Amino acid sequence: MTAFPEWVEPMAATLTQERFTGPEWIFERKFDGIRLLAFKHGQDVRLFSRNRLPQHIPSIVQAIMALPMDDAILDGEVTSRGKVEYHVFDVVWFNGRDVRPLPLEKRRALLSGLPFRPPLHRVASLDDPKPWDRACSEGWEGVIAKRRDSSYEHRRSPHWLKMKCETTQEFVVGGFTDPQGGRVGLGALLGGHYIPRQVSGSPDGESKDEPDDFVFAGKVGTGFDTKLLLDLRARLDGLEVAKTPFTKAVGLPRLRAHWVRPEIVVQVAFIEWTVHGKLRHSRLLAVHP
């Protein structure tokens, strides 16, 4: 008989910018909380963070202790907005049995048979045609797509994919990079936006006569198909100039970079702005005429 484990490395999801559904995938809400693994062995219940740091949450300990099984390891997310809640989405050990090799659907079936009571909550699957749209409209962090047949892996797995809610904004193309490997057309667009130029001594700090600064916002390298890559390269080649049009260009690539007149406007989705004012996880949505 396999010994009850002292620890299991939690399975992690891989961030994706793709948006898709399919019968082989289950979608769940992504909670903005702290990963929590719960180990029940007889009447002993221990809680750990993803980094194996012990957690002291008596209400969760008591609720797990009351569950009708001898031992189990539960995986989920704990939130504490107003009240503590443990959102359980997986089980990796159940009544003396290592269930990590089982497909996700069967592990979820084990969870469905447990009489959870608050603060324990079973994470439900989402049936929306575009669950990521629901996530953003309801103010969630995003959704997790999980393959129905996935086993529980101790790594960041491509069988669990997280789709975070995005912000969209228009940017002006000021350059592009050459493609590498088997890619054609271009590597990435170099996008920017305009802000009023700051002038010391001005009452409001802004110059009324000087042109606005064209600020480099980051690279946009996903969201293209082959036809768009080739079409954009043809348009950009006709706009190429010798010098960068960006007037504020921290982090601007210098190798394999080309500069263009800032005439093409693109719609871009991204997760957030970094502390350095750059786009995080950007993807192209549309090129405006």
Stockholm file with secondary structure:
# STOCKHOLM 1.0

chainA/1-289         MTAFPEWVEPMAATLTQERFTGPEWIFERKFDGIRLLAFKHGQDVRLFSRNRLPQHIPSIVQAIMALPMDDAILDGEVTSRGKVEYHVFDVVWFNGRDVRPLPLEKRRALLSGLPFRPPLHRVASLDDPKPWDRACSEGWEGVIAKRRDSSYEHRRSPHWLKMKCETTQEFVVGGFTDPQGGRVGLGALLGGHYIPRQVSGSPDGESKDEPDDFVFAGKVGTGFDTKLLLDLRARLDGLEVAKTPFTKAVGLPRLRAHWVRPEIVVQVAFIEWTVHGKLRHSRLLAVHP
#=GR chainA/1-289 SS CCCCCSCCCCCEEEECCCCCCCTTEEEEEECSSEEEEEEEETTEEEEEETTCCBCCCHHHHHHHHTSSSSEEEEEEEEECSSSCEEEEEEEEEETTEECTTSCHHHHHHHHHTSCCCTTEEECCBCCCSSHHHHHHHTTCSEEEEEETTCCCCSSEEEEEEEEECCEEEEEEEEEEECCCTTCCSCSCEEEEEEECCBCTTSTTSBCSSSCCEEEEEEEECSSCCHHHHHHHHHHHHTTEESSCCCSBCTTCCCTTEEEECSCCEEEEEESEECTTSCEESCEEEEECC
#=GC SS_cons         CCCCCSCCCCCEEEECCCCCCCTTEEEEEECSSEEEEEEEETTEEEEEETTCCBCCCHHHHHHHHTSSSSEEEEEEEEECSSSCEEEEEEEEEETTEECTTSCHHHHHHHHHTSCCCTTEEECCBCCCSSHHHHHHHTTCSEEEEEETTCCCCSSEEEEEEEEECCEEEEEEEEEEECCCTTCCSCSCEEEEEEECCBCTTSTTSBCSSSCCEEEEEEEECSSCCHHHHHHHHHHHHTTEESSCCCSBCTTCCCTTEEEECSCCEEEEEESEECTTSCEESCEEEEECC
//
